[in-house]
Amino acid sequence: MAGGDDFYSKDRPENPQLAEDRPRGGGPEDHDTATGPRSLWLWWLVLAAVILVLFFIFI
């Protein structure tokens, strides 16, 4: 049986690094999840909840 690195190196290609399958970093299609229509609905919901809480406190 071969010892050390010899055992694994015989079946490995010359350049064993794999090419990156997806690029790193953002692009124009990547956007912040806190922006857009979802965020607008979230703020309206928070505002409605605050108004309801204040309404029930001061009645």
Summary of the structure (lengths in Angstrom):
residues: 59
radius of gyration: 28.6
end to end distance: 86.0
largest distance: 86.0
contacts: 70
relative contact order: 0.06
helix: 44%
strand: 0%
